[in-house]
Amino acid sequence: MDDRHLELLEGRSFARGRGGSSEDEVEVGQWKSERHLTDAKSSTTSSYGADAMIPVEIGETSHRRQVFNSEQNAQELAADLDLVDELRDKAQTHEEACKLRASRRYNTRVRHRSFRVGNLVWRLLGEARKDTTDGKLAPSWGGPFRVVENLENGAYRLEELSRKPIPRTWNL
């Protein structure tokens, strides 16, 4: 293969299905490695085109380092430390406002119900309380139950119609 051919193939994939042979691919790979070894003067020359690189800050400092004042920096850090309590209070107020908005948005979809003492109610049984012998046709609701006491926070004390009290309070 001549140099003109190698330059054309240099940036392309050599695993072609037709026309190329494995000998050609080996020759191109060998040519590339030989060319880099013979042409390169040093590793930085072949990579970056220069013999050595000098970091920017050695030659010239940045504007930030030039205008830095350690006394002023210490005063500003002390002032920031004094303002931490105010920032914490502001963050807490913001958090409470976000929680209030979220609860208002959630509560727009909730249907509030209240029951009076003596009302008859049904309660959702849940999977643990269902009779397994009935299978999927088991009732999902149990009752009726009578409301004995309204605890004003959505919880109620219930009893069966036979006046037998239900041991725990229920949120209905």
TORTOR-656428 format. One line per 8 residues: for each residue z, y, x of N, C-alpha, C. Coordinates in pm, 1 decimal. Atoms other than C-alpha are relative to their C-alpha. Example, Ala and Ser with C-alpha at 12.3 -4.5 7.8 and 13.67 -1.06 7.14 Angstrom:
<sites>
0.0 -119.0 89.0 780.0 -450.0 1230.0 0.0 120.0 90.0 | -6.0 -119.0 -82.0 714.0 -106.0 1367.0 73.0 109.0 -77.0
</sites>
This chain:
<sites>
0.0 -119.1 85.0 0.0 0.0 0.0 0.0 123.6 88.2 | 5.1 -122.6 -77.4 -79.6 347.7 127.3 101.3 100.6 -53.3 | -100.3 -100.5 36.7 143.0 659.7 109.7 -28.6 63.9 -134.6 | 36.0 -60.9 128.0 -49.9 808.4 -181.6 43.2 -90.5 -114.6 | -38.6 97.7 102.0 11.3 492.9 -384.5 152.2 -2.9 -16.6 | -146.2 5.3 5.0 382.5 487.7 -296.1 58.3 125.2 -65.5 | -49.4 -123.1 62.4 431.9 850.5 -397.1 -18.9 -4.0 -150.6 | 21.5 11.6 143.8 282.2 775.9 -738.7 100.5 -96.0 -63.7
-89.4 101.8 54.6 504.7 471.3 -788.2 148.0 33.3 19.1 | -138.4 -25.2 -38.5 822.1 628.1 -649.5 92.2 27.9 -119.0 | -86.0 -34.8 111.6 959.8 766.0 -978.0 -12.4 -91.2 -119.7 | 26.7 84.7 114.9 846.0 479.8 -1203.9 70.3 -134.2 12.5 | -54.0 135.1 3.0 976.9 141.9 -1307.5 -102.7 -94.5 58.9 | 92.9 90.3 -66.4 826.0 -136.2 -1100.8 -9.9 -134.7 -68.8 | 2.1 129.2 68.9 893.5 -425.1 -1337.8 -105.1 4.9 -108.9 | 108.7 -5.9 97.1 556.3 -412.8 -1507.6 -42.1 -142.0 -32.3
35.2 133.6 43.8 441.4 -710.2 -1705.7 -131.9 -48.3 55.7 | 131.4 44.3 -44.7 85.2 -713.4 -1576.3 -44.8 86.2 116.8 | 63.9 -75.5 -106.9 -101.2 -608.9 -1271.4 79.9 6.5 127.9 | -78.8 -14.6 -121.6 187.0 -577.4 -1025.8 54.3 -133.1 44.9 | -57.0 124.1 -51.0 318.4 -848.5 -802.8 136.8 28.4 57.3 | -134.6 -19.3 -54.3 668.6 -901.6 -673.7 -6.2 45.8 144.9 | 13.6 -45.7 -138.0 539.9 -845.0 -318.6 -12.5 151.8 5.0 | 15.9 -144.9 4.4 436.2 -488.5 -410.6 133.7 67.6 -24.2
-130.5 -60.8 31.7 777.4 -415.3 -556.3 91.7 -3.0 120.4 | -83.0 10.3 -119.5 953.7 -537.5 -241.9 -45.3 101.0 103.4 | 51.9 -94.6 -97.7 724.9 -328.7 -22.9 42.1 142.3 -34.5 | -37.7 -134.7 40.1 797.8 -14.2 -225.3 148.3 21.2 25.6 | -143.8 -12.9 -23.2 1173.9 -77.4 -211.8 31.8 11.5 147.1 | -23.1 -7.7 -143.5 1160.0 -137.5 162.5 -46.3 134.9 53.6 | 51.9 -127.4 -46.0 949.2 173.6 214.2 97.9 112.1 -30.3 | -95.6 -104.9 37.2 1201.4 388.6 26.4 119.4 -1.6 93.8
-118.2 4.8 -85.2 1497.5 264.9 229.8 -34.6 37.8 143.8 | 40.2 -35.8 -135.3 1307.2 294.6 560.2 -23.7 149.8 11.8 | 30.0 -142.2 -3.4 1190.6 645.7 472.7 128.2 82.1 6.0 | -125.0 -76.3 -0.5 1545.1 766.2 400.2 73.9 -14.7 131.5 | -69.4 19.6 -126.7 1682.8 615.2 717.3 -65.8 76.5 113.8 | 68.7 -66.4 -111.2 1418.9 763.5 942.5 -6.1 151.0 -18.7 | 15.7 -142.8 23.5 1386.2 1106.0 774.9 132.7 74.6 -0.7 | -126.4 -70.5 20.2 1754.3 1187.8 714.7 65.3 31.4 133.3
-71.0 -40.4 -120.6 1939.2 1383.1 980.4 149.5 -27.1 -14.1 | -140.4 31.6 28.2 2282.3 1353.6 819.5 13.0 -24.4 -149.4 | -17.4 31.0 142.4 2426.9 1252.9 485.4 -5.4 126.5 -85.8 | 4.6 -123.2 79.0 2469.0 1615.3 368.9 -139.7 57.7 -4.3 | 137.4 -49.8 0.0 2114.6 1702.5 469.8 -83.0 -72.1 -104.4 | 80.1 74.4 96.2 1967.0 1424.3 261.2 46.7 24.7 -142.5 | -52.4 -21.1 135.7 2194.0 1497.0 -35.8 -20.8 142.0 -49.4 | -0.5 -138.2 46.7 2211.0 1874.3 -49.1 -101.4 89.3 69.6
97.4 -80.9 -70.8 1951.3 1997.2 197.1 63.3 96.2 98.0 | -67.5 -85.3 -97.3 2209.5 2159.4 426.7 89.4 -89.2 85.7 | -81.9 82.6 -89.0 2410.8 2035.3 725.2 146.1 -3.7 -41.5 | -141.3 -2.6 39.1 2754.6 2143.4 600.5 18.2 97.7 -113.6 | -29.0 -90.1 112.1 2905.1 2308.5 297.0 134.3 65.5 23.5 | -125.6 -73.4 -13.1 3171.9 2577.5 312.9 49.7 30.8 -140.3 | -53.5 -34.8 132.0 3401.0 2608.3 10.0 -3.6 150.5 -21.6 | 16.5 -141.2 32.8 3364.8 2943.7 -168.2 123.7 80.2 37.6
-121.7 -77.9 -22.3 3729.3 3048.2 -130.5 29.6 23.6 147.7 | -20.7 -24.1 -142.3 3722.1 3016.3 247.9 -75.0 125.6 41.1 | 79.9 -115.8 -36.4 3446.1 3271.0 278.5 45.1 126.3 -70.7 | -36.0 -118.3 77.1 3556.3 3506.9 -0.1 92.3 -41.7 -114.8 | -95.6 35.1 105.7 3854.3 3500.4 -235.6 -50.5 49.1 -135.2 | 41.7 -37.1 135.0 3811.9 3524.0 -609.2 67.7 130.2 -42.2 | -54.6 -125.1 52.2 3879.4 3840.1 -806.9 144.2 -19.4 -49.9 | -134.0 28.5 52.5 4183.8 3679.3 -969.9 103.5 -1.8 112.4
-93.8 3.0 -112.8 4345.9 3615.5 -630.2 14.2 138.0 64.6 | -8.2 -132.4 -60.1 4265.8 3964.2 -510.3 93.8 91.9 -77.3 | -79.4 -91.4 80.8 4437.5 4140.1 -802.2 135.3 -58.0 -40.2 | -125.8 64.4 36.5 4733.8 3898.7 -830.1 118.0 76.4 57.9 | -122.8 -67.2 -40.6 5074.3 4067.9 -817.9 116.2 -90.5 -40.7 | -104.8 98.2 30.0 5368.7 3826.7 -792.1 116.5 62.2 -77.3 | -110.2 -64.7 72.9 5629.2 4080.0 -914.4 -36.4 19.3 -147.5 | 45.2 -19.4 137.4 5428.9 4167.7 -1224.8 -8.6 -134.1 -72.6
8.1 133.0 59.6 5366.9 3797.0 -1286.4 138.6 -50.3 -39.1 | -137.0 43.1 30.7 5741.9 3724.7 -1271.1 54.0 74.0 -122.4 | -45.1 -77.8 116.0 5812.4 4007.9 -1519.3 -66.2 -50.3 -129.0 | 70.2 49.0 119.7 5549.1 3880.1 -1761.5 49.3 -138.2 -41.6 | -55.9 131.7 33.4 5685.0 3524.2 -1739.7 136.5 14.4 -67.4 | -131.5 -23.1 62.2 6035.3 3655.2 -1820.5 -17.2 53.4 -142.5 | 25.0 -52.8 134.6 5896.2 3850.1 -2118.1 -47.7 -111.5 -92.4 | 46.2 113.0 80.8 5715.7 3538.1 -2242.3 115.3 -93.0 -35.2
-116.0 85.6 25.7 6037.4 3342.6 -2210.0 89.5 60.8 -107.4 | -79.1 -67.2 103.5 6215.7 3603.4 -2423.9 -65.2 -13.1 -137.5 | 72.6 6.5 126.7 5945.3 3573.5 -2692.0 -16.2 -142.6 -53.8 | 16.5 139.3 42.7 5965.1 3192.3 -2717.0 63.7 -23.7 -136.6 | -67.0 19.9 128.7 6214.7 3204.7 -3006.3 -83.3 58.9 -114.8 | 83.6 -61.4 103.1 5989.5 3441.7 -3201.6 -124.6 -85.7 -26.9 | 117.1 85.7 17.1 5687.4 3218.1 -3140.2 36.9 -128.2 -74.8 | -44.8 120.6 68.6 5886.4 2914.2 -3253.4 22.4 27.3 -148.3
-21.8 -35.9 141.2 5992.5 3092.0 -3574.2 -132.8 20.2 -72.8 | 131.4 -22.4 60.6 5634.6 3199.0 -3641.0 -70.7 -133.2 -26.8 | 62.1 131.2 16.3 5511.2 2841.1 -3589.6 67.2 -77.3 -114.2 | -71.0 68.5 107.8 5781.1 2707.2 -3823.2 -40.0 56.9 -136.1 | 43.5 -62.8 124.2 5684.5 2958.8 -4092.4 -140.3 -46.0 -37.2 | 137.7 46.4 23.7 5319.1 2859.3 -4054.5 -0.1 -144.6 -48.3 | -7.4 140.8 39.4 5408.6 2489.9 -4080.3 49.7 -14.4 -143.6 | -52.6 5.7 137.0 5613.2 2545.8 -4397.5 -104.8 45.8 -101.5
104.8 -47.5 90.0 5327.8 2742.8 -4554.0 -108.2 -106.5 -19.0 | 100.1 106.8 10.4 5082.3 2460.3 -4475.2 50.7 -113.8 -86.8 | -56.7 107.1 81.1 5316.2 2202.0 -4626.9 7.0 40.4 -147.0 | -6.8 -47.5 138.1 5362.9 2415.8 -4938.3 -138.0 -3.6 -64.7 | 136.2 6.4 53.5 4984.9 2449.4 -4982.0 -41.9 -143.7 -28.1 | 37.0 140.6 18.7 4940.8 2074.3 -4938.3 71.7 -58.9 -120.9 | -72.8 55.2 115.0 5212.2 1991.4 -5191.8 -52.5 59.3 -130.7 | 56.7 -60.0 120.9 5068.0 2239.0 -5444.5 -133.5 -65.6 -35.1
129.1 63.1 25.0 4724.1 2086.4 -5402.9 19.0 -142.1 -51.9 | -26.1 136.2 45.4 4861.9 1735.1 -5442.8 54.7 -0.2 -142.4 | -65.6 -2.3 130.4 5073.4 1827.5 -5744.5 -92.7 44.4 -112.7 | 93.6 -35.5 106.5 4772.7 1964.9 -5933.1 -57.5 -124.8 -64.8 | 53.7 124.2 54.8 4660.7 1603.1 -5979.9 107.9 -91.5 -57.9 | -110.1 82.5 49.0 5004.2 1467.1 -6074.1 32.4 40.2 -143.2 | -40.4 -27.2 138.1 5089.7 1435.1 -6440.4 151.5 -16.2 -8.5 | -146.0 3.7 6.3 5455.1 1525.4 -6476.2 43.0 -49.2 -137.4
-53.7 52.4 125.0 5642.1 1327.2 -6739.2 150.3 8.1 6.4 | -145.8 4.5 6.7 5998.5 1358.4 -6852.6 38.8 -75.4 -127.0 | -48.8 78.9 111.9 6192.3 1128.1 -7080.4 141.8 43.7 -32.6 | -136.2 -34.3 44.1 6504.6 1197.0 -7283.0 80.7 -127.9 -16.2 | -89.4 113.6 22.0 6804.5 970.7 -7325.5 -33.4 -60.6 -136.0 | 32.5 70.1 122.7 6724.4 707.2 -7586.2 -147.4 -34.2 -13.4 | 143.0 33.0 5.1 6345.5 701.1 -7523.6 -23.2 -143.0 48.2 | 39.4 132.8 -45.1 6181.6 361.6 -7486.2 -116.2 14.3 97.7
101.6 -10.6 -105.5 5976.0 316.8 -7169.1 -36.6 -139.2 49.5 | 43.0 120.2 -69.8 5782.3 48.2 -6986.9 4.4 30.8 148.5 | 1.8 -23.0 -144.8 5805.7 1.9 -6611.5 -102.8 -92.3 63.5 | 100.4 76.9 -73.7 5541.7 -119.0 -6366.6 72.3 -108.6 78.7 | -70.1 111.0 -63.4 5641.4 -462.4 -6240.9 -31.2 -12.1 148.7 | 35.2 21.6 -140.0 5453.5 -480.8 -5912.8 -20.9 -147.7 25.7 | 35.7 139.0 -30.1 5338.9 -800.5 -5743.8 122.7 -88.1 18.5 | -117.4 81.8 -28.3 5688.5 -919.0 -5642.9 70.7 -45.2 -127.7
-72.0 32.2 122.8 5823.1 -918.4 -5999.5 -84.4 -76.9 -102.0 | 85.7 70.2 95.7 5525.6 -1083.3 -6171.1 30.6 -149.7 2.0 | -17.0 144.6 10.0 5552.0 -1441.2 -6291.2 -125.3 -65.5 56.3 | 115.4 58.8 -68.2 5327.8 -1644.0 -6060.1 -63.8 -113.9 -78.6 | 58.1 110.8 78.1 5277.0 -1923.6 -6312.2 -110.7 49.8 -91.9 | 102.8 -55.3 87.7 5065.6 -1689.4 -6527.7 -129.0 32.9 75.0 | 118.0 -31.2 -80.2 4825.0 -1620.6 -6238.9 -43.6 144.0 -18.1 | 50.5 -136.1 9.7 4600.5 -1317.6 -6272.3 16.7 58.2 -140.2
-20.1 -49.6 136.2 4673.1 -1290.7 -6644.2 144.6 41.8 -25.8 | -139.8 -42.4 14.8 5040.5 -1205.9 -6580.7 4.7 147.4 -37.7 | -8.9 -141.3 38.9 5147.7 -875.2 -6742.7 40.2 87.1 118.6 | -30.5 -94.7 -107.3 5161.5 -573.8 -6510.1 119.5 87.8 -34.0 | -107.2 -86.5 45.4 5421.7 -390.4 -6715.3 109.6 -84.7 -61.2 | -114.0 69.8 59.4 5768.6 -498.3 -6819.6 74.8 93.2 -92.2 | -78.5 -84.8 88.3 5984.1 -376.5 -7101.5 -17.5 -40.0 -143.3 | -43.1 -139.6 -14.9 6048.4 -198.5 -7322.7 145.5 10.7 47.3
-134.5 -32.9 -45.0 6359.8 -40.8 -7170.3 39.7 132.5 -63.1 | -53.8 -123.0 56.8 6581.4 234.2 -7303.2 52.5 87.6 113.7 | -50.4 -95.3 -99.1 6655.9 547.3 -7096.7 145.5 28.0 -33.4 | -143.3 -23.1 18.4 7033.6 574.5 -7049.7 39.8 135.7 56.1 | -38.9 -125.2 -65.0 7053.1 872.7 -6814.6 -120.2 58.2 73.5 | 103.8 -72.2 -72.2 6809.7 1133.8 -6683.4 67.1 68.1 118.5 | -62.6 -55.7 -120.9 6897.8 1224.3 -6322.6 -68.3 129.4 47.6 | 64.1 -131.1 -21.9 6672.3 1539.0 -6329.5 -89.8 8.5 123.2
89.9 -6.3 -115.0 6472.8 1446.0 -6019.6 -111.5 -103.5 -12.4 | 102.7 100.2 24.5 6229.5 1202.3 -6178.1 53.9 -140.8 -3.1 | -62.2 132.3 0.7 6475.9 912.4 -6157.9 78.6 -17.8 -129.4 | -67.7 30.2 126.6 6625.5 741.6 -6463.1 80.4 -128.1 14.8 | -74.3 125.3 14.5 6891.3 481.8 -6535.6 -49.0 -64.2 -129.4 | 56.7 71.5 113.3 6755.2 215.3 -6769.2 91.7 -115.0 -42.3 | -66.2 120.2 48.6 6890.1 -64.3 -6983.9 -97.4 -74.7 -89.6 | 82.8 79.8 89.0 6733.5 -350.7 -7173.6 39.3 30.7 -143.9
-31.2 -26.0 140.9 6722.9 -337.6 -7552.9 127.8 -71.8 -43.4 | -124.0 71.8 31.1 7014.9 -584.3 -7552.1 121.3 67.5 64.1 | -104.4 -82.8 -61.7 7226.6 -312.0 -7379.2 41.2 -48.9 139.8 | -29.2 45.8 -135.7 7221.8 -495.9 -7042.9 -58.1 102.2 97.5 | 51.0 -105.4 -90.6 7196.1 -224.7 -6769.0 -86.8 -58.1 112.9 | 85.6 32.2 -115.1 6924.8 -236.4 -6503.6 73.4 52.6 123.9 | -88.6 -39.3 -109.3 7104.7 -225.4 -6164.7 -40.3 125.0 80.1 | 39.7 -115.1 -82.0 6898.9 41.5 -5982.5 -65.0 107.6 -86.8
71.9 -106.3 70.2 6753.2 375.1 -6082.9 -149.0 -22.0 18.9 | 143.6 17.1 -3.1 6381.8 391.6 -6152.2 -69.4 134.5 -9.1 | 85.5 -119.3 11.0 6124.9 662.8 -6091.2 -115.7 -36.0 -90.8 | 104.5 31.5 98.0 5894.5 664.6 -6393.4 -104.2 107.9 -2.9
</sites>
